[in-house]
């Protein structure tokens, strides 16, 4: 499976955990979600909502030198979704759009989270990842159009 190295490490960590440990690690990631930097909206615009997620989730995208960073606004009372957002944030930090688009849709199966969470709960992870991929696509297009001759 082709994953960015940081995401591959996170997936491996989850795969090595027992059932209860997976849940504890997910909650640990919820606590690691990086705060949205002050002034991010002034520099990078408004966040995008993730409408497919039942929990209100917004994503801020920061692009620097063709690399992407994601910041998420997720309510504190949704630790599972905060954990998903944090996994994606840390696992994709400074990845290129192409790296993100190469991640298989079912990458989460290697974590074993599907064995401890309901399909409805996993939908949050899938929704956030799908939205991140849409943002990656939007950031591929300018790179390609810049390369076209005038």
MOGIDA-V264582 format. One record per run of one state. SS is the DSSP state (H for helix, E for strand, C for the rest). FROM is the first residue (numbers start at 1). LEN is the number of residues. If there is no record, write none. Layout:
ss: (SS | SS)
from: (FROM | FROM)
len: (LEN | LEN)
This chain:
ss: (C | H | C | H | C | H | C | E | C | E | C | E | C | H | C | E | H | C | H | C | H | C | H | C)
from: (1 | 5 | 16 | 19 | 33 | 40 | 45 | 48 | 50 | 57 | 65 | 67 | 75 | 79 | 93 | 95 | 97 | 102 | 107 | 112 | 113 | 116 | 119 | 148)
len: (4 | 11 | 3 | 14 | 7 | 5 | 3 | 2 | 7 | 8 | 2 | 8 | 4 | 14 | 2 | 2 | 5 | 5 | 5 | 1 | 3 | 3 | 29 | 3)
